[in-house]
Amino acid sequence: MDFKMISENVSTFLKKQKQTILNNPQSINMVIRKLELYTDTFHGELQEMLRLEGRIVNASLLASFGPKPQLGEFNLNQLGEREKAKSKIYQLSLRLNQELQVYGPKMRAVFATHHTLEDFRNKVLILINKTINFPLQGTDLDFTIRGIRMEFHPEVWNWDRSLARLEKMFQQIGSTRVIENYLSKYGGLIQQSSDHIVKIYELYFSKCIEKYKSFYQGSEEALVPEAASASLAVGKTSEASSTAEEYIREIEREYDLEQTTRLEKITGEQQSEKNVTAVTITYSNNQQAVIRLSQLSAEEREELNRLLLRLPKLH
């Protein structure tokens, strides 16, 4: 069985579901239900593949998977906050351009005064301060608004060029690029939720594939039953995000422990039943380096595991 290809197929499917949510936030609950159905299909297909290979699943394997992710439904009412911010930014761009149309001709006149400029400046800054009552730090919108404020500084203002620069910045505020950049940082409830959903299922499927692989290779001792994990209600409260993070950390801990146990078992068999805690590498110049397993990530331990499997057993 090609477990690498199975993992790639699962990853491709999850990426498509995440993109579906980002393209159409209203589809998030539909995607959650689709993932639940896909989980059943995933297990059904892998168990059939094992059967064709002469490996019939047993109770130990089924128990080792633990409970499937339970995400609940996303509260679609929260999408309204995202749309409100988007609308405010776009309306600000329109209002600023309207003020420019009113004051622009006055300031381009031969006898334009600083009093007219001050009126225009006050109108612009009041509009910005009234509209932008949400965090901006680190966004393109923040950069553009800082540029507008700076343009009115006495040492920067240029009667010939500043109006053109302001017009460009007013238009930038309402551009798709600036709005989407802001939403990705501060209006990204959907982004955060889609990340959580995909992360949870990535960890779940990765864990299951590893167990199927162990079962296929005959390493049934590695099939440790999973404890019940918390369910997750997505997008309802800040507690939901916390629960999601705890769920992810729990699965990651279980996965790391499982990989460590499996690696110690395999290398222990090859080293006269002694647990391996470090590997010494000898270079061609006889210099040596020691790699301690405790310093490796789960992925690195898995790679080392694959290398150790190629070594002849010690007797």
BELMO-V408076 format. One record per backbone hydrogen bond with DSSP energy under -1.0 kcal/mol. CO is the residue of the C=O (numbers start at 1). NH is the residue of the N-H. If there is no record, write none. Layout:
CO & NH
CO & NH
//
This chain:
1 & 3
2 & 6
3 & 7
4 & 8
5 & 9
6 & 10
7 & 11
8 & 12
9 & 13
10 & 14
11 & 15
12 & 16
13 & 17
14 & 18
15 & 19
16 & 20
17 & 21
18 & 22
19 & 23
20 & 24
24 & 27
25 & 28
27 & 31
28 & 32
29 & 33
30 & 34
31 & 35
32 & 36
33 & 37
34 & 38
35 & 39
36 & 40
37 & 41
38 & 42
39 & 43
40 & 44
41 & 45
42 & 46
43 & 47
44 & 48
45 & 49
46 & 50
47 & 51
48 & 52
49 & 53
50 & 55
51 & 54
58 & 62
59 & 63
60 & 64
63 & 226
70 & 232
71 & 234
74 & 76
75 & 78
76 & 79
77 & 80
79 & 83
80 & 84
81 & 85
82 & 86
83 & 87
84 & 88
85 & 89
86 & 90
87 & 91
88 & 92
89 & 93
90 & 94
91 & 95
92 & 96
93 & 97
94 & 98
95 & 99
96 & 100
97 & 101
98 & 102
99 & 103
100 & 104
103 & 107
104 & 108
109 & 112
113 & 117
114 & 118
115 & 119
116 & 120
117 & 121
118 & 122
119 & 123
120 & 124
121 & 125
122 & 126
123 & 127
124 & 128
125 & 129
126 & 130
127 & 131
128 & 132
131 & 133
136 & 139
139 & 143
140 & 144
141 & 145
142 & 146
143 & 147
144 & 148
145 & 149
146 & 150
147 & 151
150 & 153
153 & 156
153 & 157
158 & 162
161 & 165
162 & 166
163 & 167
164 & 168
165 & 169
166 & 170
167 & 171
168 & 172
169 & 173
172 & 175
175 & 179
176 & 180
177 & 181
178 & 182
179 & 183
180 & 184
182 & 185
182 & 186
188 & 192
189 & 193
190 & 194
191 & 195
192 & 196
193 & 197
194 & 198
195 & 199
196 & 200
197 & 201
198 & 202
199 & 203
200 & 204
201 & 205
202 & 206
203 & 207
204 & 208
205 & 209
206 & 210
207 & 211
208 & 212
209 & 213
210 & 214
211 & 215
212 & 216
213 & 217
214 & 219
218 & 220
219 & 222
220 & 223
222 & 224
238 & 242
239 & 243
240 & 244
241 & 245
242 & 246
243 & 247
244 & 248
245 & 249
246 & 250
247 & 251
248 & 252
249 & 253
250 & 254
251 & 255
252 & 256
253 & 257
254 & 258
255 & 259
256 & 260
257 & 261
258 & 262
259 & 263
260 & 264
261 & 265
262 & 266
263 & 267
264 & 268
265 & 269
266 & 270
268 & 273
271 & 274
277 & 293
279 & 291
281 & 289
283 & 286
287 & 283
289 & 281
291 & 279
292 & 295
293 & 296
297 & 301
298 & 302
299 & 303
300 & 304
301 & 305
302 & 306
303 & 307
304 & 308
305 & 309
307 & 310
308 & 311
//
